[in-house]
Amino acid sequence: MKKLLVLSLVGLAIFISSNVFAFELSFRNGPTFKVKNWIDTQYKLGLNFASSSKGANSGFMSSTTIDLSVLQGTTILWLTPEFQYDIKLGGIPLYLYPKFGLDLLFGWYPGNFKAFGFGIKAAFGAKFDLGESIFIWAEPLGLNMVFAQYSWGGIAIPGVPSIALGGWDTSVAMSYDMMFGIGFRL
């Protein structure tokens, strides 16, 4: 098992250092504001791992974001595969980008309230290079629309959400994100 782990890490290091792809790791944080229904105003903290074709100063990127939002006993875990397109502005190291993604979330709330959902995300942001391997960024516009199954307790059967089994119900919720952070090119 130890050898398999070592070989996997070596393979990952070779893949990251290859000349085919460029990778970015960024740290995210910022507020999430309630727009509609049960996603309360919270603080969101997370990581984003992105890849793109190496050598392209601007262009298409695919990424995965893992966020954890918390406030007043409420916790939501967000997993979001995303796609963005970086547009370089002139000769300065500034990029604007639209971003689209699919949300998958798991929520735990006070009072035995649980939620599971999926949704869509749209965001717009800017990224500024501070050097070859470090950048700062901000996403002042981010909107999440989530379709979720939730339960207020009862006899919920995992994997079988329905109104007849333990008080499960369906809802649409919306939240607005205002995220910012720092990132590193690997």
LOTILUM-7764 format. One line per 3 residues: number of its first residue (from 1); their letters; for each residue x, y, z of N, C-alpha, C, O. Coordinates in pm, 1 decimal, always signed. Atoms other than C-alpha are relative to their C-alpha. Last residue first. Example, Ala and Ser with C-alpha at 12.3 -4.5 7.8 and 13.67 -1.06 7.14 Angstrom:
2
2	SA	-82.0,-119.0,-6.0,+1367.0,-106.0,+714.0,-77.0,+109.0,+73.0,-26.1,+219.8,+89.9 ~ +89.0,-119.0,+0.0,+1230.0,-450.0,+780.0,+90.0,+120.0,+0.0,+193.6,+118.1,+66.5 .
This chain:
186
186	LRF	-87.4,+112.2,-36.0,+225.8,+2518.2,-989.6,+85.1,-41.7,-118.3,+165.0,-134.7,-107.1 ~ -16.3,+86.3,+116.1,+69.7,+2861.5,-1034.0,+102.4,-107.8,+35.2,+210.3,-77.5,+86.1 ~ -137.2,+35.0,+37.3,-35.2,+3012.6,-702.6,-2.1,-88.9,-122.4,-85.6,-178.8,-132.6 .
183	GIG	-25.5,+126.9,+66.2,-352.1,+3187.8,-594.8,+145.2,-15.9,-41.3,+222.1,+80.1,-46.4 ~ -135.0,+2.0,+55.3,-480.0,+3455.5,-360.7,+23.6,-137.3,-60.9,-28.4,-237.7,-12.2 ~ -104.1,+88.4,-49.0,-836.2,+3533.8,-263.5,+133.8,+19.0,-67.9,+156.7,+115.6,-140.6 .
180	FMM	-131.4,-54.7,+35.1,-1171.0,+3701.0,-317.5,+107.2,-92.5,+55.5,+79.4,-175.1,+142.4 ~ -120.8,+72.3,-41.0,-1536.9,+3596.2,-312.8,+126.4,+75.0,-42.1,+125.3,+152.8,-137.5 ~ -95.6,-106.2,+28.5,-1864.5,+3791.3,-317.3,+134.6,-51.7,+50.2,+172.3,-27.7,+164.9 .
177	DYS	-135.4,+7.3,-56.0,-2126.9,+3517.6,-340.1,+79.1,+124.2,-39.1,+61.2,+179.1,-147.8 ~ -91.1,-89.1,+70.9,-2504.4,+3561.6,-392.1,+135.1,-6.5,+70.4,+142.8,+15.7,+191.2 ~ -93.3,-76.2,-82.5,-2740.9,+3284.7,-284.4,+93.2,+79.3,-90.9,+116.6,+42.8,-206.1 .
174	MAV	-97.7,-81.8,+72.1,-3051.3,+3122.4,-429.8,+89.7,+71.1,+100.1,+45.4,+111.2,+207.7 ~ -61.5,-105.0,-81.2,-3270.8,+2838.6,-305.2,+100.9,+75.9,-84.9,+158.8,+20.2,-178.2 ~ -96.8,-73.6,+81.0,-3515.1,+2608.9,-484.4,+52.9,+112.2,+87.8,-25.5,+187.2,+146.0 .
171	STD	-2.2,-145.3,-4.3,-3689.5,+2357.3,-261.2,+97.9,+54.3,-103.1,+189.8,-15.6,-145.8 ~ -85.5,-56.5,+103.6,-3791.6,+1993.7,-239.4,-11.1,+151.6,+2.4,-117.8,+206.7,+29.3 ~ +70.2,-89.5,+90.9,-3929.6,+1813.2,+65.3,+101.6,+56.9,-99.0,+222.2,+39.6,-81.9 .
168	WGG	-87.1,-57.3,+102.5,-3830.7,+1528.2,+294.8,-83.5,+85.2,-94.1,-197.2,+50.0,-125.6 ~ +3.7,-144.7,+10.2,-4062.1,+1483.7,+595.6,+96.7,+60.5,-99.2,+129.6,+178.3,-85.5 ~ -68.7,-77.5,-102.8,-3974.9,+1130.0,+697.9,+6.9,+148.8,-20.2,+98.9,+211.5,+32.3 .
165	LAI	-95.1,+68.6,-88.2,-4054.0,+920.9,+394.1,+70.7,+100.4,+90.8,+179.6,+148.0,+58.6 ~ +63.9,+106.3,-78.0,-4372.8,+1038.7,+221.5,+93.8,-65.4,+100.6,+47.2,-131.0,+193.7 ~ +87.3,-61.0,-99.6,-4223.4,+1368.8,+105.7,-60.4,-106.5,+90.8,-83.9,-81.0,+208.9 .
162	SPV	+135.3,-21.0,+51.0,-3943.6,+1187.0,-70.3,-85.0,+55.7,+111.4,-52.3,+39.3,+228.9 ~ +72.3,-117.2,-46.5,-3566.0,+1154.2,-37.0,-138.7,+8.1,-64.5,-150.5,+10.9,-187.0 ~ +138.5,+9.8,+47.7,-3447.4,+794.3,-81.8,-78.0,+121.0,+50.9,-165.7,+106.5,+136.1 .
159	GPI	+4.6,+33.9,+141.6,-3064.8,+800.2,-62.2,-141.0,-10.6,-55.4,-157.3,-32.1,-175.5 ~ -107.4,-52.0,+85.3,-3061.7,+791.2,+316.8,-13.3,-48.9,-143.6,-36.4,-167.3,-168.2 ~ -75.6,+114.7,+47.8,-3405.1,+706.4,+464.7,+107.0,+51.8,-95.3,+73.6,+109.1,-199.0 .
156	AIG	-55.1,-12.4,+134.6,-3538.9,+999.9,+663.8,+80.9,-124.0,-34.1,+163.1,-168.9,+45.7 ~ -63.7,+128.3,+27.3,-3755.8,+916.3,+964.4,+51.3,+3.5,-144.1,-9.8,-55.1,-233.5 ~ +83.0,+111.3,+43.1,-3843.0,+1262.1,+1089.1,+81.7,-125.2,-24.6,+195.1,-137.1,+21.7 .
153	GWS	-9.7,+105.2,-100.9,-3600.9,+1552.6,+1096.6,-79.4,-119.7,-48.9,-67.3,-157.6,-165.4 ~ +3.0,-62.8,-132.7,-3665.1,+1880.1,+918.7,+10.9,-103.3,+109.9,-20.7,-74.2,+225.2 ~ +81.2,+66.7,-100.8,-3560.7,+1730.5,+585.2,+9.9,+76.0,+131.0,+117.2,+124.0,+167.8 .
150	YQA	-34.0,-28.7,-138.2,-3425.2,+1882.4,+266.0,-98.8,-67.5,+93.8,-210.4,-102.4,+55.4 ~ +87.1,+81.1,-83.5,-3400.5,+1798.7,-101.5,+39.3,+32.0,+142.9,+158.0,+35.9,+174.9 ~ -41.2,+85.6,-111.6,-3237.7,+2073.8,-299.3,-114.0,-81.5,+56.7,-231.1,-44.3,+48.7 .
147	FVM	+119.8,+81.8,-10.8,-3237.6,+2267.7,-625.8,+31.9,-107.0,+103.7,+122.3,-187.9,+83.1 ~ -10.2,+136.7,-47.7,-2971.4,+2534.9,-592.1,-138.4,-64.2,+7.7,-233.6,-5.5,+59.0 ~ +139.2,+43.0,-6.8,-2925.6,+2860.3,-781.5,+1.4,-148.9,+28.5,+53.8,-227.1,-50.8 .
144	NLG	+26.0,+144.0,-8.3,-2584.7,+3014.1,-706.5,-150.9,-22.1,+4.5,-220.5,+40.0,+84.8 ~ +136.7,+38.6,-33.2,-2488.9,+3368.0,-815.2,-13.6,-151.1,-5.5,+25.9,-213.9,-103.7 ~ +15.4,+145.3,+3.2,-2141.2,+3520.3,-813.4,-139.9,-37.9,+45.2,-182.7,+2.2,+153.4 .
141	LPE	+131.0,+45.4,+45.7,-2050.2,+3883.0,-889.6,-2.9,-152.0,-8.8,+61.6,-209.6,-96.4 ~ +105.0,-78.6,-65.3,-1766.3,+4047.9,-698.1,-140.8,-43.7,-38.2,-237.4,-8.8,+29.7 ~ +124.4,+29.2,+71.7,-1527.2,+3766.5,-789.7,-111.9,+77.5,+68.1,-177.9,+24.9,+157.8 .
138	AWI	+125.8,-35.5,-66.9,-1182.5,+3887.9,-684.5,-115.1,-37.0,-92.5,-108.6,-16.2,-213.6 ~ +120.8,-2.6,+81.3,-830.0,+3770.0,-767.2,-120.1,+41.1,+84.8,-116.5,+35.6,+207.7 ~ +114.0,-28.7,-86.3,-470.6,+3782.1,-653.6,-122.6,+9.9,-89.0,-111.3,+39.7,-207.9 .
135	FIS	+99.8,-96.0,+46.5,-184.7,+3616.4,-839.1,-103.8,+23.5,+109.0,-121.4,-58.6,+199.0 ~ +94.7,-40.8,-103.8,+137.7,+3423.0,-779.3,-96.7,+104.2,-57.4,-58.2,+188.0,-138.9 ~ +64.5,+112.4,-66.4,+366.3,+3216.1,-1005.1,-99.5,+38.6,+109.0,-145.6,-48.9,+182.3 .
132	EGL	+25.7,+116.6,+83.5,+502.0,+3445.7,-1273.1,-82.4,-107.4,+69.2,-155.8,-181.1,+3.3 ~ -125.7,+59.8,+43.6,+463.1,+3763.7,-1073.7,-35.0,-120.3,-85.2,-150.8,-139.3,-122.4 ~ -99.9,-69.1,-80.3,+187.3,+3963.0,-903.8,+140.7,-48.2,-35.2,+238.9,-0.9,+22.0 .
129	DFK	-126.7,+69.8,-24.1,-63.8,+3863.0,-1172.3,+94.3,+87.8,+81.3,+115.4,+204.5,+48.4 ~ -116.7,-84.7,+24.6,-409.0,+4021.4,-1138.8,+125.8,-76.2,+38.1,+139.4,-122.9,+151.2 ~ -120.9,+62.1,-55.0,-734.6,+3821.9,-1172.5,+117.9,+88.8,-38.0,+127.4,+133.7,-152.3 .
126	AGF	-123.4,-55.2,+54.5,-1082.7,+3965.4,-1226.7,+117.6,-63.7,+73.1,+109.6,-95.7,+191.7 ~ -107.1,-46.2,-86.4,-1426.5,+3817.4,-1174.2,+117.4,+57.6,-75.3,+115.9,+70.0,-197.7 ~ -85.6,-86.9,+79.6,-1766.9,+3716.4,-1305.7,+107.2,+55.1,+91.8,+77.6,+97.5,+203.5 .
123	AAK	-80.0,-100.9,-69.2,-1974.0,+3431.7,-1167.0,+79.5,+81.3,-101.0,+101.4,+38.0,-214.1 ~ -54.1,-93.3,+98.6,-2248.0,+3185.9,-1267.5,+74.2,+108.8,+77.2,+23.4,+159.5,+177.2 ~ -71.5,-116.4,-50.1,-2335.7,+2879.3,-1063.5,+46.0,+83.2,-117.9,+92.1,+29.5,-218.6 .
120	IGF	-85.5,-64.5,+99.6,-2583.2,+2600.1,-1125.9,+59.7,+126.3,+61.5,+1.2,+187.8,+150.7 ~ +41.9,-126.6,+56.7,-2744.6,+2361.9,-883.2,+96.3,+50.0,-105.0,+186.0,-21.6,-149.6 ~ -85.6,-30.1,+113.2,-2738.5,+2040.1,-691.8,-49.4,+130.7,-58.7,-163.0,+171.6,-34.9 .
117	GFA	+50.4,-65.7,+119.7,-2880.1,+1950.5,-356.5,+102.9,+11.5,-109.1,+220.1,-21.8,-91.7 ~ -85.7,+49.3,+107.0,-2866.3,+1769.2,-26.9,-52.2,+64.9,-127.2,-173.2,+68.6,-149.6 ~ +31.7,-28.0,+140.0,-3011.4,+1917.6,+288.5,+103.7,-63.6,-90.9,+220.1,-79.4,-54.2 .
114	KFN	-105.9,+44.4,+90.8,-3037.8,+1837.0,+659.8,-41.7,+30.7,-142.6,-160.8,+34.8,-173.5 ~ +33.1,-31.1,+138.4,-3240.2,+2001.9,+938.7,+119.0,-37.7,-86.5,+230.6,+7.8,-61.5 ~ +11.5,+122.9,+78.5,-3195.5,+1831.6,+1277.6,-46.4,+24.5,-143.5,-113.5,-60.5,-201.9 .
111	GPY	+136.0,+51.7,-5.4,-3264.7,+2152.1,+1477.2,-23.4,-119.2,-89.9,-136.8,-141.7,-132.4 ~ +50.3,+24.6,-135.7,-2948.2,+2336.0,+1379.8,-143.2,-54.9,-5.9,-217.3,-25.9,-99.7 ~ +54.5,-118.0,-64.7,-2845.0,+2291.9,+1015.1,-42.4,-33.3,+142.3,-65.5,-149.9,+174.2 .
108	WGF	+39.1,+40.0,-134.9,-2632.2,+2049.1,+816.3,-39.3,+126.9,+73.8,+35.9,+224.3,+76.2 ~ +19.6,-97.9,-106.6,-2598.3,+2095.0,+440.3,-44.5,-62.5,+130.0,-121.1,-158.8,+131.3 ~ +48.0,+76.3,-113.8,-2451.4,+1890.4,+153.8,-10.9,+98.6,+115.0,+86.2,+167.9,+145.5 .
105	LLD	-15.7,-44.7,-137.6,-2399.4,+2060.8,-178.7,-62.2,-96.5,+99.0,-157.2,-168.9,+69.2 ~ +49.9,+114.8,-73.9,-2329.5,+1983.2,-543.4,+20.7,+36.6,+146.1,+132.8,+68.2,+186.1 ~ -15.7,+16.2,-144.1,-2293.7,+2292.0,-757.1,-55.3,-134.1,+46.3,-158.4,-180.8,-2.3 .
102	LGF	+109.4,+82.4,-52.8,-2242.0,+2292.7,-1134.3,+26.7,-24.0,+147.7,+131.4,-77.6,+184.1 ~ -24.6,+126.6,-67.2,-2023.7,+2566.1,-1277.6,-127.4,-70.4,+40.5,-237.8,-17.6,+26.9 ~ +124.5,+74.7,-12.7,-1987.9,+2876.7,-1491.8,+31.1,-134.7,+64.3,+136.6,-192.9,+39.2 .
99	KPY	-16.3,+135.4,-52.9,-1716.3,+3142.0,-1481.6,-138.2,-63.8,+14.8,-233.4,+0.4,+59.1 ~ +127.7,+56.5,-40.4,-1675.4,+3469.5,-1672.7,+25.8,-143.5,+45.6,+118.7,-208.8,-2.0 ~ +49.5,+132.3,+36.2,-1326.5,+3614.2,-1664.4,-146.0,-19.6,+39.1,-189.8,+25.6,+144.8 .
96	LYL	+140.6,+6.3,-37.4,-1130.0,+3937.0,-1663.6,-51.0,-137.4,-39.9,-4.0,-195.0,-138.0 ~ +92.0,+86.3,+73.8,-750.4,+3923.5,-1667.7,-141.7,+19.0,+54.0,-160.7,+32.7,+174.8 ~ +135.1,+0.0,-54.8,-488.2,+4177.4,-1560.7,-90.9,-80.5,-91.9,-88.5,-63.2,-213.7 .
93	PIG	+32.4,+137.2,-44.2,-113.2,+4136.9,-1618.3,-136.8,-8.9,+69.8,-147.2,-59.4,+181.6 ~ -11.3,+11.0,-145.6,-88.0,+4461.4,-1819.4,-41.9,-140.3,+44.2,-119.6,-205.6,-25.5 ~ -133.4,+42.7,-40.2,-12.2,+4460.1,-2191.6,+18.4,-10.8,+150.4,+128.5,-40.2,+197.1 .
90	GLK	-117.2,-71.6,+46.7,-374.9,+4472.6,-2304.5,+131.7,-58.3,+46.1,+146.2,-179.9,+57.9 ~ +22.7,-138.5,+40.4,-646.5,+4311.7,-2094.6,+132.4,+66.0,-35.6,+213.3,+95.2,+52.4 ~ -106.9,-91.4,-40.3,-617.7,+3933.2,-2084.9,-28.0,+139.1,-55.0,-67.9,+155.3,-170.3 .
87	IDY	-19.8,-96.2,+109.4,-945.5,+3740.0,-2110.2,+102.6,+101.9,+47.7,+75.7,+179.4,+139.5 ~ -77.9,-118.5,-36.5,-958.7,+3428.8,-1889.6,+23.5,+86.2,-123.5,+67.9,+37.0,-227.3 ~ -79.0,-45.8,+114.0,-1239.0,+3184.7,-1976.2,+69.1,+129.4,+39.6,+3.4,+231.4,+60.5 .
84	QFE	-13.7,-144.6,+13.5,-1388.3,+2983.2,-1692.2,+85.4,+31.7,-121.7,+161.7,-51.8,-170.2 ~ -69.2,-35.7,+122.9,-1526.3,+2635.4,-1637.5,+6.6,+151.4,-6.9,-92.5,+220.0,+18.3 ~ +23.8,-129.1,+65.5,-1629.1,+2495.2,-1302.3,+79.0,+12.0,-129.7,+176.5,-59.5,-153.2 .
81	PTL	-82.8,-2.7,+120.4,-1669.5,+2168.1,-1109.2,-38.2,+125.7,-79.8,-156.2,+156.0,-97.3 ~ +39.2,-66.3,+123.9,-1827.5,+2267.7,-778.1,+102.6,-18.3,-110.4,+208.5,+44.3,-105.4 ~ -95.1,+56.7,+96.5,-1833.2,+2081.2,-447.0,-44.0,+50.7,-137.2,-157.4,+26.9,-178.8 .
78	WLI	+26.0,-21.3,+142.4,-2005.5,+2285.9,-170.7,+110.7,-66.4,-81.6,+228.4,-42.6,-54.3 ~ -116.1,+40.8,+78.2,-2013.3,+2174.8,+195.0,-39.0,+9.3,-146.9,-134.1,-55.8,-190.3 ~ +27.9,+51.4,+134.2,-2273.8,+2367.2,+395.0,+133.2,-31.9,-67.0,+224.0,+51.2,-68.6 .
75	TTG	-117.8,+36.3,+78.5,-2262.4,+2422.5,+771.5,-45.1,-53.5,-135.3,-134.1,-138.2,-142.6 ~ +32.3,+54.1,+131.9,-2517.9,+2600.1,+991.5,+129.0,-26.4,-75.6,+219.9,+56.6,-74.3 ~ +28.4,+142.4,-8.6,-2439.0,+2643.6,+1361.4,-34.2,-66.7,-131.2,-49.6,-188.7,-136.1 .
72	QLV	+106.9,+28.3,-95.3,-2467.4,+3023.4,+1350.1,-40.9,-147.2,+1.9,-160.0,-178.3,+2.7 ~ +47.9,-111.5,-81.1,-2248.2,+3064.8,+1041.1,-113.8,-48.6,+87.4,-203.0,-118.5,+39.4 ~ +44.2,+19.1,-138.1,-2051.7,+2833.4,+810.5,-51.5,+131.2,+58.3,-5.0,+239.3,+22.1 .
69	SLD	+59.1,-123.1,-50.9,-1969.1,+2787.4,+443.4,-62.5,-27.1,+136.4,-130.1,-128.0,+156.9 ~ +70.8,+28.6,-122.7,-1721.4,+2522.9,+330.3,-56.2,+132.5,+49.1,+19.4,+226.1,+75.0 ~ +26.8,-108.5,-93.5,-1601.9,+2539.9,-26.0,-72.2,-52.8,+122.5,-147.3,-150.1,+115.1 .
66	ITT	+55.8,+57.9,-121.6,-1437.4,+2285.5,-257.5,-14.3,+114.9,+99.0,+85.3,+174.7,+139.7 ~ -0.9,-79.7,-121.6,-1380.1,+2416.7,-608.4,-63.5,-79.9,+113.2,-166.1,-145.5,+94.9 ~ +88.1,+57.0,-101.4,-1285.5,+2215.8,-913.9,+16.5,+82.4,+126.2,+128.3,+109.9,+169.9 .
63	SSM	-42.8,+3.4,-139.2,-1137.3,+2374.9,-1222.9,-101.6,-72.9,+86.1,-213.4,-101.4,+43.4 ~ +96.3,+81.9,-72.8,-1139.4,+2398.1,-1599.6,+51.8,-12.9,+142.4,+172.6,-16.5,+165.5 ~ -50.9,+73.4,-115.8,-966.0,+2684.4,-1775.3,-112.1,-86.0,+55.9,-228.3,-45.3,+56.2 .
60	FGS	+89.0,+90.7,-69.3,-1019.4,+2836.5,-2120.6,+70.3,-70.7,+115.5,+183.5,-117.1,+101.3 ~ +79.3,+102.3,+63.6,-807.6,+3125.5,-2234.4,-77.8,-86.5,+96.4,-96.1,-52.7,+213.4 ~ +141.3,-18.6,-28.0,-540.5,+3372.1,-2154.8,-75.1,-112.1,-68.1,-28.7,-167.7,-167.7 .
57	NAG	+10.9,-105.0,-101.3,-166.5,+3354.9,-2126.6,-144.8,+32.0,+32.2,-174.4,+87.2,+138.2 ~ +107.0,-94.5,+32.2,-164.2,+3018.7,-2305.1,-10.2,+103.1,+111.8,-34.7,+67.9,+227.2 ~ -43.5,-93.7,+101.7,+171.8,+2846.4,-2272.8,-106.9,+100.5,-38.0,-76.2,+200.4,-103.1 .
54	KSS	-120.1,-76.2,-32.7,+40.7,+2544.2,-2088.4,+37.0,+91.4,-116.2,+20.0,+55.9,-232.9 ~ -109.9,+33.8,+90.3,-316.1,+2436.4,-2162.3,+118.7,+89.0,+32.2,+102.6,+209.9,+48.9 ~ +17.3,-55.6,+134.0,-532.5,+2491.3,-1855.9,+114.8,-47.7,-87.6,+209.9,-108.3,-38.2 .
51	SAF	-98.5,+39.2,+100.8,-584.0,+2346.9,-1508.8,-35.4,+64.8,-133.1,-151.9,+92.0,-162.4 ~ +33.6,-23.3,+141.0,-756.2,+2467.4,-1193.0,+111.1,-49.7,-91.5,+227.1,-59.1,-51.3 ~ -109.9,+59.2,+75.8,-765.6,+2368.3,-823.8,-37.4,+5.4,-147.3,-137.6,-53.3,-188.0 .
48	NLG	+30.5,+20.9,+140.4,-985.4,+2592.8,-608.3,+124.9,-55.0,-67.3,+233.3,+1.8,-53.8 ~ -114.3,+20.1,+89.1,-983.9,+2588.5,-229.3,-50.5,-18.7,-142.2,-159.4,-72.0,-163.9 ~ -22.4,+117.5,+82.2,-1241.3,+2711.8,+21.9,+129.3,+1.4,-79.2,+212.4,+91.4,-66.9 .
45	LKY	-144.8,+17.1,+6.2,-1390.0,+2947.8,+277.8,+27.8,-124.1,-83.3,-39.8,-225.5,-66.1 ~ -44.6,+113.9,+81.3,-1746.6,+3082.0,+275.6,+152.1,+1.2,-9.8,+213.6,+105.3,-33.0 ~ -137.3,-25.7,+42.8,-1897.2,+3304.2,+547.0,+50.0,-125.0,-70.9,+37.9,-235.6,-18.0 .
42	QTD	-107.5,+74.7,-62.9,-2275.4,+3281.7,+572.0,+135.6,+52.6,-43.6,+145.4,+140.3,-129.5 ~ -121.6,-77.3,+17.9,-2605.9,+3451.8,+491.9,+110.3,-66.9,+81.7,+93.3,-92.1,+201.0 ~ -16.6,-121.4,-79.6,-2862.7,+3174.5,+507.8,+127.7,+73.2,-39.0,+216.3,+17.2,-103.7 .
39	IWN	-145.0,-23.2,-6.0,-2933.8,+2924.1,+230.0,+20.9,+133.7,+70.8,+6.5,+239.5,+9.5 ~ -70.4,+45.0,-118.9,-3293.6,+2836.2,+330.3,+150.6,+18.0,+1.5,+212.0,-11.4,+104.0 ~ +16.5,+124.7,-74.7,-3512.8,+3030.4,+88.5,+108.1,-24.6,+103.4,+155.2,+70.2,+166.2 .
36	KVK	+130.3,+66.0,-8.8,-3417.2,+3312.7,-151.3,+13.5,-131.2,+75.9,+107.6,-207.1,+52.9 ~ +88.6,-67.0,+93.2,-3135.9,+3569.6,-178.2,-140.8,-57.9,+13.9,-238.6,+16.6,+20.7 ~ +126.5,+66.5,+30.4,-2917.2,+3477.4,+119.4,-79.9,+87.6,-97.3,-95.6,+207.7,-75.7 .
33	FTP	+121.1,-66.4,-46.2,-2570.5,+3631.9,+105.0,-124.1,-75.7,-45.0,-132.1,-121.8,-158.8 ~ +108.4,+51.6,+82.9,-2244.0,+3439.3,+84.1,-128.7,+58.2,+57.3,-157.4,+40.9,+175.8 ~ +136.7,+22.0,-47.4,-1946.3,+3626.2,+228.6,-90.5,-60.1,-107.2,-70.8,-38.6,-226.8 .
30	GNR	+90.0,-111.9,+17.8,-1582.6,+3581.8,+133.4,-140.0,-33.6,+48.0,-168.6,-147.7,+84.3 ~ +80.4,-33.1,-116.6,-1298.1,+3335.3,+106.4,-87.8,+119.7,-32.6,-59.7,+196.0,-125.0 ~ +118.0,-83.2,+18.4,-1098.5,+3149.5,-155.0,-62.4,+33.9,+134.6,-58.9,-46.8,+227.5 .
27	FSL	+73.8,+0.2,-125.3,-748.1,+3002.4,-163.3,-110.7,+103.5,-11.5,-87.0,+216.7,-54.0 ~ +31.6,-127.1,-64.8,-608.3,+2934.1,-508.0,-85.2,-21.6,+123.7,-164.6,-115.3,+132.2 ~ +64.6,+29.5,-126.2,-420.7,+2647.3,-669.8,-29.6,+133.7,+65.5,+61.8,+213.3,+87.5 .
24	EFA	+12.0,-107.3,-96.9,-329.9,+2682.2,-1035.2,-70.1,-52.5,+124.8,-162.0,-133.9,+116.2 ~ +90.8,+18.4,-112.0,-205.6,+2427.3,-1286.5,+1.6,+121.4,+91.5,+103.3,+189.5,+104.8 ~ -38.1,-91.5,-107.1,-52.9,+2451.0,-1633.5,-104.9,-14.4,+109.7,-223.1,-33.6,+80.9 .
21	FVN	+98.8,-74.9,-76.3,-85.1,+2155.2,-1869.1,+64.5,+95.3,+98.8,+175.0,+71.1,+147.2 ~ +130.1,-0.4,+65.5,+117.6,+1997.0,-2149.1,-100.5,+89.6,+71.5,-174.3,+163.8,+6.7 ~ +11.1,-119.3,+82.7,+476.7,+2070.8,-2049.1,-136.6,+12.3,-66.7,-156.7,+102.2,-148.4 .
18	SSI	-5.0,+22.1,+144.9,+469.3,+1820.9,-1764.6,-16.8,+131.6,-75.2,-60.9,+231.4,-18.4 ~ -116.7,-66.1,+57.6,+550.5,+1928.7,-1407.1,+10.6,-17.9,-151.9,+106.2,+29.7,-213.0 ~ +5.5,-143.7,-26.7,+198.7,+1852.7,-1280.2,+117.1,+72.3,-65.9,+100.7,+184.5,-113.7 .
15	FIA	+111.6,-56.5,+76.2,+192.9,+1508.7,-1449.9,-5.2,+151.7,+17.8,-23.9,+224.6,-79.6 ~ -40.5,-0.6,+141.5,+539.7,+1419.4,-1316.7,-108.0,+64.9,-84.5,-77.4,+143.6,-174.2 ~ -105.6,-100.8,+14.7,+437.0,+1522.0,-962.4,+47.2,+10.1,-145.0,+69.7,+120.4,-194.8 .
12	LGV	+64.2,-130.3,-6.7,+111.2,+1322.4,-990.1,+102.4,+111.1,-18.8,+74.8,+208.4,-88.9 ~ +74.7,-19.8,+124.7,+301.8,+1013.7,-1103.7,-68.4,+135.1,-4.9,-68.8,+200.5,-109.2 ~ -100.8,-23.4,+104.0,+546.3,+1048.6,-813.5,-68.6,+25.9,-134.2,-30.3,+117.1,-207.5 .
9	LSL	-52.2,-135.4,-20.4,+253.8,+1084.0,-571.0,+106.0,+36.0,-103.1,+109.9,+149.6,-150.4 ~ +104.9,-94.4,+36.1,+83.3,+774.9,-714.6,+48.0,+143.6,+14.6,+21.3,+226.7,-72.1 ~ +9.4,-3.2,+146.7,+406.3,+574.2,-701.2,-106.1,+98.5,-47.5,-86.0,+167.2,-147.6 .
6	VLL	-120.8,-66.5,+49.6,+455.1,+670.1,-334.2,-3.9,+10.1,-152.3,+25.1,+116.1,-208.0 ~ +12.4,-141.6,-32.8,+94.0,+576.5,-250.2,+119.3,+78.2,-53.9,+101.5,+184.6,-113.1 ~ +102.5,-53.2,+89.1,+124.7,+242.5,-432.8,-18.7,+149.5,+23.4,-33.4,+225.7,-72.2 .
3	KKM	-61.4,-14.8,+131.3,+450.9,+169.4,-251.3,-98.5,+60.0,-99.9,-60.1,+142.3,-183.0 ~ -89.9,-114.1,-8.1,+285.3,+236.3,+86.7,+65.6,+27.0,-136.0,+81.1,+142.2,-176.4 ~ +81.5,-118.6,+0.0,+0.0,+0.0,+0.0,+86.7,+126.1,+0.0,+56.4,+223.8,-68.6 .
